[in-house]
Amino acid sequence: MPEKKFYLTTTLPYVNAPPHLGFALEIIQADVIARQKRLAGYDVFFNTGTDEHGLKIYEAALKEKLGPKEYCDIFAEKFKQLKNNLDLSYDNFIRTTDPYHIEAVKEFWKRCVENGDIYKKKYQRKYCVGCELEKTDSELVRGKCPLHPNRELQLIEEENYFFRFSRYQEKLLELYEQRPDFVLPKTRQLEIKNFVRKGLNDFSISRLKSRLPWGIEVPGDSSQVIYVWFDALINYIAALGWPRNKEKFEAFWPGFQVAGKDNLRQQAAMWQAMLFSAKLPPSQQIFIHGFISVAGQKMSKTLGNVVDPFSLVEKYGVDALRYYLLREIPPSEDGDFTIEKFQERYNADLAKGLGNLLARVFSMIQKYSQNKIPRPAYNPDQHPLKIDPEIYNQKKSWQDLTLALQNLKFNEALSSIWRFISEIDRYIDGEKPWQLFRENKKKELDWVLFGLADAIYQLSWQLYPFLPRTSLKIAKILNIEGLLKEKPCFLDKEEFIRSGLSLDLSSSETFFPRLA
């Protein structure tokens, strides 16, 4: 049976500033999806990268007295560092300055020309450099872009190439009707449907090279460069080798996209219309995440209120940051970040909750069973799982986790895991292994310790998509071969119970020391 394919991509962040917590949220959410799909047996191709053309980057490079490519090289490296700092599992990092991306953009442009969807005209527009988008009067607040109120709008008159966006109104509405979960959550699907219903205006897809020399030249017209939004979106298929690697492209496309709500129009309408024009299938699904606020304000490079993820990881560890973002920020809504709330979550859930449980179980196995997991004869009717399902219910824990992840409710998935952690703690308090040890009830004690080791085994698998480093620390202690593979694939939740492994736990360590 052929392996199931799954393609996942983030949007590409602009490299006009270092990475901030807002993009960290997006790529961590995508990483959870990728890891969970791999556990389910999918062949996953996970793409991210950097968006490197456009006026905003050109201006930033000039300000730093650097060439645009030199400037982009510096910042692309900063984004590449996120792989290690955030423990990401992406398979491909594409830059829109990569030759294979540029080749794909030019081929895509030609296909849209052949389909009659690109034409040239002179026009005047109001333009926000911060968004790299044209703005209509209805989109402005007191004459300013609401997302970049500190920037003056540019009034530009020139002759550019346009894309016939208006041609695809009915086809887009048909797509949304046929696939009611095309955009997640449903409120965002309704939002984009309403936008398209109001009518679509053709949009400019080039700029005069004399005004903006930093971009991909329009095929056949060296006086113009391709507009950054048209250019950047094509990375999603260029990453799969399109147009040259037809086999890989057809195996993985269409893909699942993760994007912020300020990208809804571009990802769910403009990009899909462009795909129709190039006679390619639309995306599989688009998940729209919320923003992180700081002190009640949306985090923004323009507003200067960004939070540096590197400093948080250095001080608290990568799993602590991943946990906070996934647990505290609602997946498709806006959430708030404060260092006080972060530390509170760390102490309550990681140090006191998970860290304390792991220390508790491992120390009891060391003390009461000479660093060895007991090997009682397996009898499913007497296994600790059967003792009191209200206190200690692995099956329900997996069901809750699976359902939450199917609905991309990362916070609810973690809540289900932490309920399981609480249940294990209550199970320990109810069974009192220390008392069984004092009373020399070895058979009963062996069952309890074996059950606890099995619970931690299950917990390590549950944690893997969210807190991979913690999960792998547990896997090394318990010698969980499936998790220690280069590409873990969870095939059998009964492996630990059935195998009856006897393992040395002398390598156990402190997981989350409590913050002062």
N, C-alpha and C positions, 0 to 999 in steps of 0.2 A: 504494500500500500504506500503510495507516494506521500512524503512528508508535507503537511499543511504549511502554506506560506503566509506570512504576515508582514506587511510593510508599515512602518510607523515613522512619522517625521514631525519634528517641531517646526515652528517658523524659524527663520534665520534672523538673529538679532543684528541690529546695526552696529558697526564698530566705531562709532563716534565717541565712545566712552567705555571704560572697563565694565565687566559684568556686574549686575546688581541683583538683589534678592528677587526682583520680579521675574527675571528670566530664569533664575535658579528654581523658582516654583514650577515654571512650565516644563523645564527639562527633567526635573525630579519626578513630576507626575507622569511624563512620558516614559521615564525609566522604569517606574513601577509597572506600567502596562506591558513594556517589553519583557521584563523579567517574569511576570506572571504568565505571559503567552509562551515563553520558552519552557516554563515548568509544565505547561499544559501540552507540550509536545510539538509546538509550532517551530518552523524554521523562520526566525525573525530577522528582518533587516531594519535596523534602527538608524535613522539619518538625522543629523543636525549640521550646523556649520555657521557661516557668517555672511552677511549681506554687505557688500563692500563698494557699491557704486552710488552715485547721486550727489546732489549739491551739498547736502549736510556734511558728508564726509570730505568732499573737496574743500569746503570752508574750514573744517577742523584741521585738515592737513596743512593748509596755508597758515593757519594760526600757529601751528607748531613748527613752521618753517621746514616741513618735510614734503617729499613727493607723495602723492596719494597712495601709490603702491607700497612705499616704504612705511607710511603711516599704518596702512591696513595690515601689513606683515606683523607689526608690533602688537596691534590689538587682537589680531586673530590668534596669536600665541596665548594671550591672556584667556581667551575663551576656550582654547584647547586645554588649558590647565584645569578647567572645571571637571574634566573626565576623572582625574585623580582626586581632586578636592571634594567633589560631590559623589564620588564612587559611582560613576555612570557606566553603562554597558553599551553605549552606541557603537555601531559597526562602521559608520562612515561620517567623515567630517568634510563637508563640501564648502568651498569658498567661491563666491560668484566671480572671482578673478581667475579661477582655475580654467585652463584651456578647454577641458572637456565640457565645462558648463557654457563657456562662450560659444563653442561649436553648436551645442544644443539650442541655445537662444537664437542663433542665426537661422538654424533649420526650422525652428518653430515659427519664426517671423515669416519665412518664405512660405510656409504652409498656410498661414493666415492670409498672406497676400494672394496666394493661388485660390483661396476660397472667397476672395472679394471682400475681405473684412478689414483691410487697411487702406486708408486714403489720406491725402494731404490737404490741409486747409489753413488759412490764416485766422487767428482769433486772439481775443484778449481774455485774460484770466486773473483771478486772485489766487495766490499760491502761498501755502504755508511750508516753509523749508523744514520745520520741525517734523511735520507729518510726511513730507515729500508728496503732498496731495493738493489738488485744486480744491478751492472752497467756494461754495455758493453762499449768497447772503443769508439764506435760511439756516446755514450751519454755523454762523458766526454769533458770538455773544458780545454786544457792544463793539462790533467791528473787529473783534479778535478771535482767533482760533481758541476754542475752550480748552483744548489740550495743551496749547503753547501760548498762554496769554502774555508772556513776556517777549514774544517775538513779533516784529512788525510783518504784516502780510506784504508780499511782493505783488505788484501789478505788472504783468508781463504781456506784451503783445508780440507775437511772432508766428511764423508758419511752421507747423509741426505735422507729424503723422498721427492719425486717429484710428482707434479700434471701434468697429461697429457694435458696440455694446447693446444698443437699442434693438438690434436684430434678434437678440437672444432672450427677450423678456418671456415669451410664451414657453420656450424650451426650459428655461430655469424654473418657472412655476410648475411645469409638468414634472420636472425632477423632484421638486419638493413634495408634490402631491403623491407621486409614486413611492417616495421614500420618506415617510413621516419622521424617521429618526436620522435623516441625513446630517442634520446639525443637532448636536447635543449641548446643553439641555433644550427641551422643547420650546422654552421661552425665546431662545436665540433663533430657532427655526422660524418661529412666528415673526420675529423681528425682521429677518432677512426676507421673508415672503412679503411682508408689508412694504419693505423698501422696494422690492422689484415690482410689486403691483402698481406703485405710484408712477411707474414709467422710468426707463433707463436712458441716460444720455451717453452718447459716444464720448470716450475719454482719450486724452492726448497720450501717446505712447512714445514720444521722442522729444528731444531738446536740441536746440542749436549747439553745435560743438563749440562755436566761438564763445558762447556764454558758459557752457559746461563741458570742458574737455575730458572729464573723467566719467567714462562710460563705454559701452560696447557700440561700435559704429553700426549704423543702420546698413544692412546689406544693399549695396548698389548706390549708397548716398553718403559719402564721407563727410558731408556738412552737418550731419545729424547723429546724435547718440541715442540709444534706446533708453526709454524712461525706466527708472530704477524698479518700479513696481512690476512692470511687464517682464523685465529681466529677472528679478529675484524669484518670482513664483515658479519659474521653469526649473529651478534647482530640484524640485520634488521628483521630476522624471529624469533629469540629467544624472542624479545620484544613482539611478538604476541602470545607467549606461545608455539611455535613449539619446540619439536614435540608432547608435551602432549596435548595441548589444540587445537585439530583439528578444532573444531567449530569456534573458534575465528580466527585462522589462515586462514581458507578458506573464512571467511566472509570479511577479510580486505586485504589479499594478492592477487595480487601484489601491491606494494606500489610505491609512488612517492618519489624520492630521490633528495636532494639538496646537491651539492658537489662543491668543488673548482677545477679549471682546472688541478692542479697538481695531482688530484685523478682520472682523466678521465680514464686512462688505467685500474686502479684497479676496479672502479665502473662499467664501461661500457663494459669491456671485461673479466677480471679475474673473477669477481663476477658472471657475467652471465654464464660463462663456468662452474663455480662451481655449480650453480643452475641446469644447464642441467645435470651435472654428478649425482647430488642427486635426479634427476627426479622431480624437482620442477619448477613452472612457472618462467620465467624471470621477472624482475622488470616492473612496468607499464611505467614509464618515469624517465629520469634523467635530472635535470636542473643543468647546470654548470655555476657557478657565477665567477666573476672576482676577482682580488686581490686589496687590498688597498695599495697604495704607500705612502711613507712619504719622502718628499724632493726628489722625483724622484726615490727612491729605494723601491723595494717590501718589505712590512712589513714582518719581519722574526724574530723568537726568536733567531735563530743562529746569525743573523747580529746585534741583540741587538737594533733594531730601532722600537720596538713595542710601541703602544699607549694603555694606560690603560683605558678601558671603564668605570670602576668604578669611577675614578676621574672625568671624563666628566659628568657622570650622577649626581654625588654629586654637581657639580658646576652649571650645566645648566638644569638639569632635564632629565628624561628618554625620554620624547616625543621629546625634542629638538635633542637628539642623534639619535633616530629612524628616525626623519625627515631628518636629514642631510644624513645619510647613504642611505636612500631609494631615496632621491631626487637627491643627488649630485653624487653618484657612479652609473654608468651605470650598469644595472642588470647583464649582462653577459660579461662585459668588465672591464678592470682595471680602477680604479679611484684614485684620489689623496686626501690626507687629510692634511689640515693645520689648525691650530687654528684660523688664520685670516679669512680663507674662512668659517669656521664653524660659527664664530661670525657674519660674514656678512650675511649669510643665516638666522641666528637666528633673527637678527634685522629686515631685510627686509621682510621676509616671515612670521615669527611667531609673533614678537612684533608688527610691523607696519601693517602687513597683517591680519592674522587670529585674533590675540589678539585685535587689534583695532576694527575690524568689530564686534566681540562679545560684546565688551564694548559699542560700538555705538548703536547696536540694543537693548541690554538690558536696557541701560540708557534711550532710547526714550520710551520704553514700560513702564518703571517705571515713567517717567516724564509726558508722555502724556496720560497714561491709568491706573494710580494708581496701578502699579505693576501687572496688569491683562492683559492677552492676550484678545483682543476684540473678540466678537462672532458674526460676521456678518452672516446673512442668507446665506447659501451656494448657489452660482449660478456659475456653471463652466464657463459660458460665460462672467462673470464679474470678475472672480478671477484675481488677479495680474499676475498670470502665463500667462494670455491671453493678457495682455496689450501690451507688446513689446518683443516678443521672442528673438529679437536680443540683447536686453539689459539684459533680465532676463529669462534664458532658463534652467529650471531644467531638462527637458527631455533630452536635448542634453548633459548636464553635466553627467547624469547617463549613457547614451550611450557611451560617451567617456571613462568614468571610467571603465565600464564593458569590453569594447574592450581591453583597456590597460591591465587590470588584466588577461584577457583570454590569452594574449600573454606574461604574466609575465613581463610587462614593468612597474615596480613599479614607476620609475621616471616620466613616461608619465601619469600614473594614478594620481599622486600627482599634476602634471601640470594641468590636467583637473579640479581637485578640486580647485586649486588656480585661474584658470580662472573663475570658478563659484563664488569664493569669490570676485574677481574684478567686476563681473557682478552685484553682490548684492550691492557692494559699488556704482556702477554707477546708479543702480536702485534707491538707496536712494537719490543720488544727483539729479536725474531726477524728482522724485516725491516730494521732499522737504517736508517731514512730519512736520518739524518745522513751515513751512509757513502755512500748512493746519491747524495746531494747533492754530496759531495766528489768522487765518481767521475763526476759529470755524467751519470748514468743517468736522464735526465728522464722517459722513458716509464714506467719502473718506479717512479720516485718519485711521478709523478702518480697512478698506480694506488694506491699505498699511502696517500697523503694523501687522495685521494678516498674510499678505503675507510674511513679514520679519521673523516673528516667524516660519512660515512654512519652509522658506528657511533655517533657522538655524537648524530646525528639520531634514531636508534632509541632511544638512551638517554634523550633528552629526553621522548619519549612514554612510555617505561616509568616514568620518575620522576614524571610529572604527578600521578597520584592521591595519591602519598605526599609529595613535596616540590614543591608547585606553584610556589612562587616561584623556586626553582632551575631548574625545568623551563622556566619562562617567560623567565628570563634567557638560557638557552641558545637558546630559540626566537627571541628578538630578534636574537641574534648570527647565527643561521643563517637568519633570516627564514622561519620555519616557519609559513606562513599558517594551517594547520589548527589549530595550538595557540594562535595569537594571536587567534582568534575569541572572541567573548563566551561562546559555548557550544561548546567544542572537541568535535569528533566525528571519531574516527579511522577513516577509510574505507579507506585504502590505504597499507600499509606500504612499498610500492615507489615512492611519490611522489617521494622525493628522488633515488633512483637513476635513475628514468626521466626526470625533468625536466632533470638535468644543470645545476643552477643554479650560477651563478658569483656568489659573495657576498663582500661586504666584511666582514672580521672585525676592523676596527679598534676596535670597541666592546667587545672582550672585557675582562673584569674579574676581580678576585680573588673567588673564591666562598666558601671557608671558610678564613680565616687560622688558622694553627695557634695553639692556646692555649699560653701560656707555662707 
